[in-house]
Amino acid sequence: MTKDLVCAVIEKLADQEPGEWVLLGGSLGLAVNATHRATFDIDLGRADMADLFTPAGLIGIAESLGIPIEAINQAANIYLHRQTFDGWLVPLVKGAKSTVYRPHFDLYLRMKLERLSVTDAHDIIAYAQRFPEEVEVESLRHLWPDLIKKHGHKPGWPQLVDWIQMK
């Protein structure tokens, strides 16, 4: 995936498919210029519903752009709906039929901590660097004992600790 392709998908989505969409995963990093890492799909969540389904409109968007239909998926929706996200969505693209949002850093961090792979840690740091006004490092430090208990064993923990300590 390229930034241009991700942006083309979310612009078509906002113009053609109803709903409240949330761009997630590696494709989000590309769309907001936070990262240039390789990603093979576009992860979407639905703010207006937790059910997973693929509207025919998504299939049509994929086909119109010449990408495999499985390249647009909603698997990350589960991470979105495990969180309280009201008030933590930032409009990214407003179209004729819907809005595509991005998560505020706080929500992004909470979703990424669920898995916290090394790639997730790098994504968190890149997202924080892209949206520094949304990062509250002091609140992270206050949560330190809970964060260590819940996430200290995960593969991306050392990278995240190094970044927080540099702040």
LINWO-V909901 format. One line per field, one symbol per residue. ss: DSSP state (H for helix, E for strand, L for the rest). burial: 1 if it has 16 or more other ideal C-beta (glycine too) atoms within 10 Angstrom, else 0. A space follows every 10 residues. Layout:
# LINWO-V909901
ss = ???
burial = ???
This chain:
# LINWO-V909901
ss = LLHHHHHHHH HHHHHHLLEE EEEEHHHHHH HLLLLLLLLL LEEEEELLLL LLLLLHHHHH HHHHLLLLHH HEELLLHHHH HLLLLLLLEE EEEELLLEEE EEELHHHHHH HHHLLLLHHH HHHHHHHHHH LHHHLLHHHH HHLHHHHHHH HLLLLLHHHH HHHHHHL
burial = 1000111011 0111011010 1111111111 1101100010 1111111000 0000001100 1100001000 1111011011 1010100110 0110100111 1111111111 1110010011 1111111100 1001100001 0000001000 1001011011 1011000
